[in-house]
Amino acid sequence: MYALTVLDAAALTAFRSEHPWLEFPETVSEVSVYFDDNGGPTRLTALRAGDNGQAVSADVNSFGVETILSLIRYAPQGVAQNEECPQERNIWALLEALPVADGSRPLQEVEAERSEKLQQAYALLHAIALGKLQTLLDEARSPKETQRLSSAIVALPALLEGVNDTHKPQFLEVDLWRFVAVLRDELAMPADYEISAANEDKLISREVIEQAEATALSGPVIQALFELSPVAFSISSIGQKSSRYVRVNQAYLDLVGKSWDEIRGSEMVASGVVSGSEARTERLMLLDRDGGYTGMRGEVRDAFGAVVSVVISARRISVAGQLYDFEVLQRASQD
């Protein structure tokens, strides 16, 4: 799943109006800016009107560096979306089905099954990478580029055990290194390892919450940013059943129409603000598995019970020696 921002025809009209010196082509009808797991831009694609009136891919390299940088800076004016790759969903399905040694079967048997599933997942990933690199090779514009991509295809390891950090550039070029990193980590982990919220049902004490709150806002610059930002922030303890509010800013309180005294230390779902939906379960799974996510759709409820659609980005952070989830929420655009 990729987080991206789409600048449609209306947004690009405004962009051209504000950047007349760039001479941005009038034929371009849509621009998409893709972001990595850390929220940084990774690539940019565009559509233009073809000869038959149908939308076709535009050559973004022809835009020039200044135009591309300006489009990236303008991305917040677009609509946040997520793009799924069906092949990648198959990879995640295999990862989610990895067996864990629980004593019911011999450890060696479980290890062998884990290794087999990870190899299956990497085989899918390898095929996706080959396909993307081949597409780049077909579009290569110089002998040097042709040689580089041909070498990259040949050097792509056929087995997961053969992957090392020297192969990172090949996978990064086709936005797949994050998958490779997950598979390598899983292969290195023992079969009896499981990301588990061992303390999930353990209530967070008031002292811990207050200590975390104090630590999170220990610097005056951080405190000013947290309080004055127009974007809604929240820090909560982790877990499906024990995610409790540790700290929110005024923008978050304005978004949900509640005071801090009403939700302070409360379990997030029980507070009535957060919906205990399948979408939230998926977001928590991404925090457990990847340590964060960007630009996912969600819902919160305000003080009157009205549903507010939001776009959420989150990271798992360490505060006061404990793990907590830091969320950034923005109202979702109405399509």
C-alpha positions as CSV (number, residue, x, y, z in Angstrom):
1,M,0.0,0.0,0.0
2,Y,1.4,3.4,-1.0
3,A,0.4,6.8,0.4
4,L,0.1,9.5,-2.2
5,T,-1.4,12.9,-2.8
6,V,-3.3,13.5,-6.1
7,L,-3.4,17.0,-7.7
8,D,-6.4,16.9,-10.0
9,A,-7.2,19.3,-12.8
10,A,-8.6,21.9,-10.5
11,A,-5.6,21.8,-8.2
12,L,-3.2,22.0,-11.2
13,T,-5.1,25.0,-12.6
14,A,-4.5,26.8,-9.3
15,F,-0.8,25.6,-9.4
16,R,-0.3,27.1,-12.8
17,S,-1.9,30.3,-11.7
18,E,0.5,30.6,-8.7
19,H,3.5,29.4,-10.7
20,P,3.2,31.1,-14.1
21,W,7.0,31.2,-14.6
22,L,7.2,27.4,-14.7
23,E,5.3,27.1,-18.0
24,F,3.7,23.9,-16.7
25,P,2.1,22.0,-19.7
26,E,-1.6,22.6,-20.1
27,T,-2.1,19.0,-21.3
28,V,-1.2,17.6,-17.9
29,S,-4.4,16.8,-16.1
30,E,-3.3,15.0,-13.0
31,V,-0.1,14.6,-10.9
32,S,0.4,12.1,-8.1
33,V,3.2,12.5,-5.5
34,Y,4.1,9.2,-3.7
35,F,5.5,9.1,-0.1
36,D,7.6,6.6,1.7
37,D,7.1,5.2,5.2
38,N,8.7,8.2,6.7
39,G,6.5,10.7,4.9
40,G,9.1,11.8,2.4
41,P,8.4,12.1,-1.4
42,T,9.7,9.1,-3.4
43,R,8.4,9.5,-6.9
44,L,6.0,11.6,-9.0
45,T,3.8,10.5,-11.9
46,A,1.5,12.4,-14.2
47,L,-1.3,12.0,-16.7
48,R,-1.9,14.0,-19.8
49,A,-4.5,14.0,-22.6
50,G,-3.6,11.6,-25.4
51,D,-4.3,12.0,-29.1
52,N,-7.6,10.1,-28.7
53,G,-8.6,12.1,-25.7
54,Q,-7.8,9.3,-23.3
55,A,-5.5,10.0,-20.3
56,V,-2.0,8.6,-20.8
57,S,1.2,8.8,-18.8
58,A,3.2,12.0,-19.1
59,D,7.0,12.2,-19.1
60,V,7.6,13.8,-15.7
61,N,11.4,14.1,-16.5
62,S,10.4,16.7,-19.1
63,F,9.0,19.0,-16.4
64,G,12.4,20.0,-15.1
65,V,13.8,20.0,-11.6
66,E,12.2,23.3,-10.5
67,T,8.7,22.3,-11.6
68,I,9.0,18.9,-9.9
69,L,10.2,20.4,-6.6
70,S,7.3,23.0,-6.8
71,L,4.8,20.2,-7.4
72,I,6.1,18.3,-4.4
73,R,5.8,21.5,-2.2
74,Y,2.3,22.0,-3.6
75,A,1.3,18.4,-2.8
76,P,-0.6,19.3,0.5
77,Q,-3.2,21.1,-1.7
78,G,-4.1,17.7,-3.2
79,V,-6.2,14.8,-2.0
80,A,-4.6,12.2,0.2
81,Q,-5.1,8.7,-1.1
82,N,-3.8,5.1,-0.8
83,E,-2.9,2.9,-3.7
84,E,-2.8,-0.9,-3.3
85,C,-0.9,-3.4,-5.3
86,P,-2.8,-6.8,-5.5
87,Q,0.5,-8.7,-5.7
88,E,1.7,-7.0,-2.6
89,R,-1.5,-8.0,-0.8
90,N,-0.6,-11.6,-1.5
91,I,2.8,-11.1,0.2
92,W,1.2,-9.6,3.3
93,A,-1.2,-12.5,3.4
94,L,1.7,-14.9,3.5
95,L,3.4,-12.9,6.2
96,E,0.2,-12.8,8.3
97,A,0.0,-16.6,8.1
98,L,3.5,-17.2,9.3
99,P,3.4,-20.0,12.0
100,V,4.6,-19.3,15.6
101,A,6.0,-22.0,17.8
102,D,3.5,-22.4,20.7
103,G,4.6,-25.9,21.8
104,S,2.0,-27.8,19.9
105,R,4.5,-28.8,17.2
106,P,8.2,-29.5,17.1
107,L,10.2,-26.2,16.7
108,Q,12.1,-27.6,13.7
109,E,8.9,-28.2,11.8
110,V,7.6,-24.7,12.5
111,E,10.9,-23.2,11.4
112,A,10.8,-25.1,8.2
113,E,7.2,-24.0,7.5
114,R,8.1,-20.3,8.2
115,S,11.1,-20.5,5.9
116,E,8.9,-22.0,3.1
117,K,6.3,-19.3,3.4
118,L,8.9,-16.5,3.5
119,Q,10.5,-18.0,0.3
120,Q,7.0,-18.0,-1.3
121,A,6.6,-14.3,-0.3
122,Y,10.0,-13.4,-1.7
123,A,9.3,-15.3,-4.9
124,L,6.2,-13.0,-5.4
125,L,8.3,-9.9,-4.5
126,H,11.1,-11.0,-6.9
127,A,8.6,-11.3,-9.7
128,I,7.2,-7.8,-9.0
129,A,10.8,-6.4,-8.9
130,L,11.8,-8.0,-12.1
131,G,8.7,-6.7,-13.9
132,K,9.3,-3.2,-12.7
133,L,12.9,-3.2,-13.6
134,Q,12.1,-4.7,-17.0
135,T,9.7,-1.8,-17.6
136,L,12.4,0.7,-16.7
137,L,14.8,-1.2,-19.1
138,D,12.3,-1.0,-21.9
139,E,12.1,2.8,-21.4
140,A,15.8,3.3,-21.0
141,R,17.1,6.3,-23.1
142,S,20.8,5.6,-23.2
143,P,23.2,2.7,-23.5
144,K,24.6,3.4,-20.1
145,E,21.1,3.2,-18.6
146,T,20.4,0.0,-20.5
147,Q,23.5,-1.6,-19.2
148,R,22.9,-0.5,-15.6
149,L,19.3,-1.9,-15.6
150,S,20.3,-5.1,-17.3
151,S,23.0,-5.7,-14.7
152,A,20.5,-4.9,-11.9
153,I,18.1,-7.5,-13.3
154,V,20.8,-10.2,-13.5
155,A,22.1,-9.4,-10.0
156,L,18.7,-9.7,-8.4
157,P,18.9,-12.7,-6.0
158,A,16.6,-15.5,-6.7
159,L,16.4,-16.6,-3.0
160,L,15.8,-14.5,0.1
161,E,18.9,-15.9,1.8
162,G,21.0,-14.3,-1.0
163,V,19.7,-10.8,-0.4
164,N,22.1,-8.4,1.4
165,D,22.5,-4.6,1.7
166,T,24.3,-4.4,-1.6
167,H,21.0,-5.2,-3.3
168,K,19.2,-2.3,-1.6
169,P,19.6,0.2,-4.6
170,Q,17.8,-2.2,-7.0
171,F,14.8,-2.7,-4.7
172,L,14.7,1.0,-3.7
173,E,14.5,2.0,-7.3
174,V,11.2,0.1,-7.6
175,D,9.9,1.0,-4.2
176,L,10.2,-2.5,-2.8
177,W,13.0,-2.4,-0.2
178,R,10.6,-2.0,2.7
179,F,9.1,-5.4,1.8
180,V,12.6,-7.0,1.5
181,A,13.5,-5.6,4.9
182,V,10.4,-7.1,6.5
183,L,11.1,-10.5,4.9
184,R,14.8,-10.5,6.0
185,D,13.8,-9.6,9.6
186,E,11.2,-12.4,9.7
187,L,13.8,-14.9,8.4
188,A,16.2,-13.8,11.0
189,M,13.7,-14.1,13.9
190,P,13.2,-17.4,15.8
191,A,9.9,-19.2,15.3
192,D,8.9,-18.5,18.9
193,Y,9.1,-14.7,18.3
194,E,5.7,-13.0,18.1
195,I,4.9,-9.3,18.4
196,S,2.7,-9.4,21.3
197,A,1.3,-6.8,23.6
198,A,2.1,-8.7,26.7
199,N,1.0,-5.8,28.8
200,E,-2.0,-5.1,26.7
201,D,-4.6,-5.7,29.4
202,K,-2.4,-4.0,32.0
203,L,-3.8,-0.6,32.9
204,I,-1.5,2.3,32.5
205,S,-1.1,4.1,35.9
206,R,-1.7,7.8,36.3
207,E,1.9,8.2,37.4
208,V,3.2,6.7,34.1
209,I,0.8,8.8,32.0
210,E,1.9,12.0,33.8
211,Q,5.5,11.1,33.4
212,A,5.1,10.3,29.7
213,E,3.2,13.6,29.3
214,A,5.9,15.6,31.0
215,T,8.7,13.9,29.0
216,A,6.8,14.4,25.7
217,L,6.6,18.1,26.3
218,S,9.9,18.7,28.1
219,G,11.3,21.3,25.7
220,P,9.7,24.7,25.1
221,V,10.0,24.5,21.4
222,I,8.4,21.1,21.3
223,Q,5.6,22.3,23.6
224,A,5.0,25.4,21.4
225,L,4.9,23.2,18.3
226,F,2.5,20.7,19.9
227,E,0.1,23.4,21.2
228,L,0.2,25.9,18.3
229,S,0.0,23.5,15.4
230,P,-3.3,23.6,13.4
231,V,-2.9,19.9,12.8
232,A,-4.4,17.5,15.3
233,F,-1.8,15.4,17.3
234,S,-2.4,12.7,19.8
235,I,-0.1,10.4,21.9
236,S,-1.6,7.2,23.3
237,S,-0.4,4.0,24.9
238,I,-0.3,1.0,22.6
239,G,-2.6,-2.0,22.2
240,Q,-6.0,-3.0,20.9
241,K,-7.6,-3.0,24.3
242,S,-5.4,-0.6,26.3
243,S,-4.8,2.3,24.0
244,R,-5.3,5.3,26.4
245,Y,-4.9,9.0,25.8
246,V,-1.6,10.3,27.1
247,R,-1.6,13.7,25.4
248,V,-3.5,15.6,22.7
249,N,-3.1,19.1,21.4
250,Q,-5.8,21.8,21.1
251,A,-6.3,21.1,17.4
252,Y,-7.3,17.5,18.4
253,L,-9.7,18.7,21.0
254,D,-11.2,21.2,18.5
255,L,-11.6,18.3,16.0
256,V,-13.5,16.1,18.4
257,G,-15.3,18.8,20.4
258,K,-14.1,17.6,23.8
259,S,-12.0,19.0,26.6
260,W,-8.8,17.3,27.8
261,D,-10.4,16.6,31.2
262,E,-13.1,14.6,29.4
263,I,-10.7,12.2,27.7
264,R,-7.4,12.4,29.7
265,G,-6.2,8.8,30.5
266,S,-9.4,7.3,28.9
267,E,-9.3,4.2,26.8
268,M,-9.7,5.6,23.2
269,V,-12.6,3.5,22.0
270,A,-14.4,3.7,25.3
271,S,-14.1,7.5,25.2
272,G,-16.5,7.4,22.2
273,V,-14.0,9.3,20.0
274,V,-12.3,6.5,18.3
275,S,-14.2,3.8,16.3
276,G,-13.2,0.2,17.1
277,S,-13.5,-0.8,13.4
278,E,-11.7,-3.1,11.1
279,A,-9.9,-0.1,9.7
280,R,-8.5,0.7,13.1
281,T,-7.5,-2.9,13.6
282,E,-5.6,-2.7,10.3
283,R,-3.9,0.5,11.4
284,L,-2.8,-1.0,14.7
285,M,-1.5,-4.0,12.8
286,L,0.7,-1.7,10.7
287,L,2.0,-0.1,13.8
288,D,2.9,-3.5,15.3
289,R,4.4,-4.7,12.1
290,D,6.0,-1.6,10.5
291,G,6.2,0.9,13.3
292,G,3.9,3.3,11.5
293,Y,1.8,4.2,8.4
294,T,1.0,7.3,6.3
295,G,-2.2,8.8,4.9
296,M,-4.7,6.1,6.0
297,R,-8.5,6.8,6.1
298,G,-10.2,6.7,9.5
299,E,-13.1,8.0,11.4
300,V,-13.6,9.7,14.8
301,R,-16.7,10.9,16.5
302,D,-17.2,14.4,17.9
303,A,-18.9,15.3,21.1
304,F,-22.3,15.1,19.4
305,G,-21.7,11.7,18.0
306,A,-21.2,12.9,14.4
307,V,-18.7,10.9,12.3
308,V,-15.7,12.9,11.2
309,S,-13.7,11.4,8.3
310,V,-10.0,11.9,8.8
311,V,-6.7,11.0,7.2
312,I,-4.3,9.5,9.8
313,S,-0.5,9.1,9.8
314,A,1.2,7.5,12.8
315,R,4.5,6.4,14.3
316,R,5.3,4.2,17.2
317,I,7.7,6.2,19.5
318,S,9.5,5.7,22.8
319,V,8.4,8.1,25.5
320,A,9.5,7.9,29.2
321,G,10.9,4.4,28.5
322,Q,7.6,3.1,27.2
323,L,6.2,2.6,23.7
324,Y,3.5,5.0,22.6
325,D,1.6,5.7,19.3
326,F,1.9,9.3,17.9
327,E,-0.9,10.1,15.5
328,V,-1.4,13.1,13.1
329,L,-5.0,13.6,12.0
330,Q,-6.4,15.8,9.2
331,R,-9.9,16.2,8.0
332,A,-10.4,14.1,4.9
333,S,-11.5,15.9,1.7
334,Q,-15.0,15.2,0.6
335,D,-14.9,13.4,-2.7
